[in-house]
Amino acid sequence: MNHNPATSASRATLYTISAPSGAGKTSLVAALLQRDPRVKVSVSHTTRPRRSGEQCGINYHFVSEQQFQDLMATGGFLEHARVFGNWYGTAQEWVERTLQSGTDVILEIDWQGAQQVRKLMPGTIAIFILPPSRQTLATRLRGRGQDDETIIAARMAQAQSEMSHYAEADYLVINDEFDTALDELASIFSAHRLKLARQSQRFRQLISELLA
């Protein structure tokens, strides 16, 4: 993996977006992708069963426990974690290739995965999304119609633990009013691209001419 500072300005940026289940992370990321053509989201591998309406290669790469273990053994994952009894992992090769092509990459992962990624790639930008209240979070989880009350209770308990790690992120977005949260999320990407190192690399020819 290339972490040479001399090439970091020409590479795109890796972002992790973490949130408790039900905070609206997936909907926000999907809307951001429609708005911003310069960013892609990494499709994770998982051993979780496919839900109704989900497509392999779009929502997740659905694999067997053995396939996941084989990928782990060969170093195929940038990060991986076991959540609610299922494995989730990010394919390292795809992330590296996409960043080198100049496209920003989003990893939708939990705080543990975000920690793993930042150790491997220190330039990663971490974003955390929080709901406006615990009541709203519970309402959103029930509104999915996918889980019974036992699982919802477990997710709420897990959410409290996850939310305590918000301070490890670089940016915090509260998803109360969706359009406002989306604007705030998009502004993070826009502002980071305007940093001197990236702009001076992107407009190297122009700057050279202006200063000639």
N, C-alpha and C positions, 0 to 999 in steps of 0.2 A: 504494500500500500504506500502510495506516494504522499509524504507529508512535507516535502521540500518547501520551505517558505518562499523560495524564489518563484515557484510556480503557483502558489496559493492565490495570487491576485487574478490569474487567468482562469482558474477553476471556478465553477459555480459553488454555491453554498449548500451545506447539508443542514436541514432543520429537523428537530424532533418536536412533535406536538403531543402533549400528554394531557389527559383529563380523566376524571372518573366516568364510569359507564353511565350514560344518560345525560352528560353535560352538553351534548350536541357537537362534539368534535368532528364526527364523520360528515355531518351535514355541512358544517362550516368549510371543511377541506374540499368537499365536492363543489361547493359554490365558488371557492377561491380558484379551483382549477378551471372552471368555466370562464372566469374573469381574467386570469393571468396565464398566457400561453408559455411563459418562461419558467414554469415550475411543473414538476411531475410528482406523483405520490408513489412510493414503493409499495408494491403488492406483496404482503407478507405470506409466508408459508404457515399453514396451521394444520393441526391434527383434529381441530374441532369439526363436528359434523356440519354439513352445509345446511343453512336455513332456507326456507321457502323463498324463491326469488333471487337467491345469490348465484353468481356465475363464477366458475373456476377461471382464474386468470384476471378477473376484474375486481371482485371483492377480496378474494384470497386465492392462493394456490393451495388447494385442498390435497393433502398427502396423508399417507398412512403413518402410523407410529414408526414403523421400520424405515420408511423412506426418510422421515425426519431425522431419525437417529443416524442414518447413513450420511446425510448432509452435514450433521453436526460433527461426525467423526472425521470428515474430510476438510473441515474448516470452511464450509460453505456459507456460514452465517456471520454477519457483522455483529449481530446480537441475537440472543434467544432467551425466552423465559417461559415458565410454566404458569398459566393463569387459569384458575377454576378447573384444574385437572387436565387442561389441554396445552399443547406446545404451540408457541408462536415464534417465528424467526424472520430476520431480514437478510435477503440474499446479498452478499458482499459484492460479487462481481457486477451485478446490474447497477448498484449504487455507484461504484467507482466509474464505470463506463459512462453513466449518465452525467455525473459531475464533470468528467473530462470533456464531454461534448458541449459544456457551457450551460446546461440546464440545471436549475436548482432542484433539489430533491427534498421531499417531506417524508419523514418516518412517523407514522401514527403508532406510538408505542407508549408503554407505561413508564413510570419514573425509573424503574430498575433498568429497563432497556436504554433509556436516555442516559443514565449514568455509564453504562457499558460503552455506548457509542462515543461519549465525550472523552473517555479515557483513550480510546483508539484514535479518535479524530478530534483533537482539541479545538479546532475552529468551528465546531458545530454550534448552531444557535438553538437554544431550548426555549420553547413556548409552552405555557401552561394555560389551560382553559378551565374556568370554574363556573358552576351554576350560580344564579343569584340567591338561591336559598336551598336548604335541605328539602323543604316541602316541594319546591319546583323539581328537584332531582327525582324524588320519589314519584311524582306525578308523571314525569317523562318516562320513567322506567315502566310504570304500569300502562302507559299509553301505547307502548310498543306491542302489547298483547302477546309477547313471546315467552314470558316467564311467569311461573306461579309465585305466590306470596313468599314461599320459603326461599326461593332463589332471589327474589327482590330484596328480602331482608338481608341475605348474605351480601348482595351487591351494595346495599346501603352501608353495611358495616365495613366492607372493603373500601368503599368510596371515602369514608372518613379517614382511613389510614392513608390512602393515595393522596388526598387533598392536603395532608400535612406536609407533603414534599413540594408544594408550590414554590417555596422560596429558593429552590435549586435552579429555577428557570431564569432566563434572561428577560423574558417578557411575560406579562400576565394579562389575559383577556377574560372579562366576565361576560358570559353569554346570557344576557337578560333579554335585550331586544336584538333579534337575529341580524338585521341589516346593519345595526351599529357595530355589533361584534365582528361581522364580516369586514366592514370598512377598517376597523382597528387591526384585524389580522392582515389584511392586504397592505396596510401602511407599513407594517413591520418589514415586509419583503421589499417594498419600494424604497424605504429609507436605507436599508442595508446595501442595496445595489448602488446607492448614491455615495457610498463611502469613497474616500480618496483613492485607496488602493485599486478598487474595481473600476472606478471612472477613469483614472489615469491610464489604466491598461486598455480599457475599451476605446478611449479616444486618444490613444497615443499619437496617431498621425496628426490629428487636429491640433493637439497641444504643441507638437513639434513645429507645425506651420505657424501657429500663433506667436511662438517665442523665437522664431527664426529672425 
